[in-house]
Amino acid sequence: DGYSQLSAYERKRLKNITENAKFFAALQLHEVSARLHQIATKRQSHVTKRAKPKKTEEETVRRRSMRLQRVEPSGIPMPEIPAATRAEGYLKPEDPDGPLPMVLEDQPGNSELTEDLLSTWKRISEVKADDAEKRTWDMERYQASLSTMVLTEENIRKVVKYRVCSMAIHPSESIIFVAAGDTSGQIGLWNVDLASEEGAHAFVPHGTPVTCMHFSPCNPAHLLSLSSTSLRCADVTRAVFDEVSRTEVSFSSFDFLEDNASTAVLGHWDGDVSVVDRRTPGTSLELSADIGFSRTRTVHVHPVKKQYFVAAGSMDVCIYDVRYLKSEGNKPVSSLKGHTKSVASAYFSPVTGHRVVTVCADDRLRVYDTTSLSSAAAVLSTVSHNNNTGRWLTRFRAIWDPKRDDCFVVGSMARPRQIEVFRDTGKLLHSFCNPDCLGSVCSINVLHPSKNILVGGNSSGRLHVF
């Protein structure tokens, strides 16, 4: 009606629109939409942040284990352990003070074993080595003699519990007697000629790493050992570890200033050096001197001119005259320059002292001419050598063969594992290796003063004797 003028299609379309409008009106969708909007608005208005509860004095304390609180189960607080004893990933006892008896660590109640070991050491120390028999072979014969030195399974033994930091070999020509110090403060003694397990036993005179050891040159019944806090002398005749010196600072190395071993020069990790006299009572130092180093790793005395010693530090290697040392303002007699990273060691050649060999973290071995001790020593040779031992290995130290003035030994990262011998010219003379027996890096090595014997120590406390 009223749309008669429209076509039939348009009338049908309008009819569908009208019916659809009536259908949606019957559903009352506008009311539902308004209701939903009202509900949503109401809920949003009531959304608020949750207030933080106020802290009260009675708030529950977080539970912590007695181990983390460092409290024994009995409730008694545990003593605080110095930071120096937390190194190497395990806890070590504090470095004891005063004289200590020689009691075996592995079998403390077995006095018979202790007596047998110490009696052997005492017996071989009573025999003096014959200097007249010492000979210096020509290089060709010497190189041939190195090839005759071999390693067998019988000459491998775990002597100390942890990583070897230092070693010393007894000058006896009758038997092979070796001492080794590790990172826990143990000192192991090994009679290599005794094939049974009873040939090696350990003592614990220190509580921190034993970084340096020497048998006394005038009395090999004395073994002097150095930890970060004390210098001790193992006297086998009295079966006691005497305390020679103690300090609050940290020792790193030492060497004797005289052939009678009565005085010694000591290096400190903080860079200073000091002098100790074993003849004076007490454990105090005779002199402490600032030589300008930030760190002193090794000190070594000239074999002929005993007043001179070489000190190796961060990137510094210098020679000083001990007679002119004072508390401050010390100047070196000679400087060995060229190192671009930290220096692990520096040692005079054993016969004349005309050479110094250094090991540097810049992967170089350097040999210097110290014949005239000029203000700046000249570099004779430089050897490219992988000295990147990493965190878990003791840093390499190149040591001279005590029988010669022109050959030195150093550990190696090469495979198969080996120990290398170099000339002072930088030429590689020989590599000690045995793939069947030697499968680890020997960072610390020592050579016998009169016989063709080499001992290498690794990071698990094992010694290898060629």
Beta strands, then each sheet from edge to edge (+ up, - down):
strand 1: 100-101
strand 2: 156-158
strand 3: 164-169
strand 4: 177-182
strand 5: 187-191
strand 6: 200-203
strand 7: 212-215
strand 8: 222-226
strand 9: 230-235
strand 10: 240-246
strand 11: 251-256
strand 12: 263-268
strand 13: 273-277
strand 14: 287-289
strand 15: 296-301
strand 16: 308-313
strand 17: 317-321
strand 18: 334-335
strand 19: 343-348
strand 20: 355-360
strand 21: 364-369
strand 22: 378-384
strand 23: 399-400
strand 24: 407-411
strand 25: 418-423
strand 26: 428-433
strand 27: 444-447
strand 28: 454-457
strand 29: 462-465
sheet 1: 1+ 10- 9+ 8- 7+
sheet 2: 2+ 29- 28+ 27-
sheet 3: 3+ 4- 5+ 6-
sheet 4: 11+ 12- 13+ 14-
sheet 5: 15+ 16- 17+ 18-
sheet 6: 19+ 20- 21+ 22-
sheet 7: 23+ 24- 25+ 26-
end
